[in-house]
Amino acid sequence: MESSAAGDGKLDAVPVRMSSDDLVGRAAEPDELTAALADAVAGTPTTVFVGGEAGIGKTRLVTTFGERVAADARVLVGECLQLTGDGVPYAPFTSLFRGLLRDLGPAGVAAHAGAGAGALARLLPELGEVDAGDPRSAQAQLFEHVLLLVESLARERPLVLVIEDAHWAGASTRDLLLFLVHSLRDARVLVVVTYRTDELHRTHPLRRLLAEMERAPGVRRVELDRLTRDDVRELLTDILGTEPEPAQVEATYERTGGNPLFVEELVCCRRSDVALPQEAGLTASLRDLLLTRVERLPEPTQEVLRVAAVAGIAVDHELLAEVSGVDDPGLSTALRAAVEGSVLVADERGYTFRHALLREAVYGDLLPGERGRLHARYATELTRHAEPRRGRAAAVAYHWYAAFDADRALVAAWEAATEAGRAAAHRDRLVLLERVLELWDRAAGLVGVDRLDVLEAAVDTARNSGDVERGVALATTALAEVDVARQPERAALLYSQRAKLRSSAGRGGAAKDLTEAERLVRPLPPGRALAEVLRLVAAGRTNRQIAAELFMSPKTASVHVSRIAAKLGVHGRGEAAAAAYRLHLLDGEEAAAPLA
């Protein structure tokens, strides 16, 4: 197998020996994927989940399959990112659609997207301005237009969507994947999802998703087993170019447990003093085994690999150059050795560790101080980067948090939460807002809002994401901190939100919360009431919805809306909503003042 990258100091046409040129021990699995694609081409959308432990060959299987069918189908690949719980909203979908951008260009993608280009701009800024609208419906609109884009592409030619490492998928990614699988109808689409079975602990969210997915038509699972002794002999023969001795086959099989990656590492390292456990996992002995390949490389290459490992499984060439501080000739030389040593794989943007376990081993070998300094340098360089990229704010937040810089981590998490909100990634936004709350006591007063503002945003986000239990808990915390006497309308809104959350969950206490909210808002001054109506008109609420949210009669709400329309000199709710939205760029009483 060969990998190449061109231009700007990147490696050119570097051959990379991955392992065997054949899919050893995988006679049935490629046929299963081929059969799934045939069903999709016939008009039955199909999803295949490919599971197996780390190093078992999931990526090799789907990569080889993709290469085989590329002449007959469009193959788009996206990867989930491991960012210590801080999900990058829709990371694999953004990645695979970026591949589409490279193939078709923004105009070509926009042609397939049609009227949905504004919604899809949440994932691809190259498509233009993001459509404004009610944030509560933004995610639904995004999902619908992703579906329409996929269906449009599939009408042109069969489409294969590959989502790698779903065990790292954020909540928004899981939601979009579930929506697609359940919503595709009569489209020539095959979705292939890989995941690590050894990562799925009992409460892992992907485990629940798999259980729900399996009830959908056209969903299949393929589990990759470890290699047999005969498979290990065949793999050794292919790698070594000669038939191994029976004793070597037996020793290799016993030490690796039939894991293809570990077989290759043993052959590469040729060390007899490293004991490998039967079960896969990044134990000290396995880390030693993986690091042996790295330690055989020149010291400058090892240093560059340490820097690259802090970025994650993949890193852009330019970003690596900035963070490492190595001049271009030296960096290219170091990277060439890493690619030729089968530690990194080069592509058109940068470099990817040949396996996530290699990256984990290199990262785990860093001292805490080294990690912190490198995370800080990545955060600094990512902040300086001029090119807009969806998910960059989340990456900056992750790096500052890993660098133990509470001040910058809080600011970055707030900015990332704002970006996630624009992408309608409500569940990922909730994670980031809770990170802000976690850091608040150490870094308060840095984002232009108070803690109660963050709590209110988290309550609203929890409600939008459907996380009812968390929303109730956050609303309860906020109510304990709000000054009811000085801010009765603020407390009323929190009581109202908690009531709706409790009601949707079938929990008691909703009626009591509504009674308290109504008691608090009765004395609301007319100007403030008009400002609240203006806000809801701008958000596209109906008169009945406005009445329910502000605890007034539908008739009173209608009078307020008519007054707003008359003052703005517009006719009809659509024009009023558009004008109200522009006016609502002001806040509170200021927004209502021109209407008084």
Summary of the structure (lengths in Angstrom):
residues: 596
radius of gyration: 27.2
end to end distance: 71.8
largest distance: 91.9
contacts: 1973
relative contact order: 0.09
helix: 62%
strand: 8%
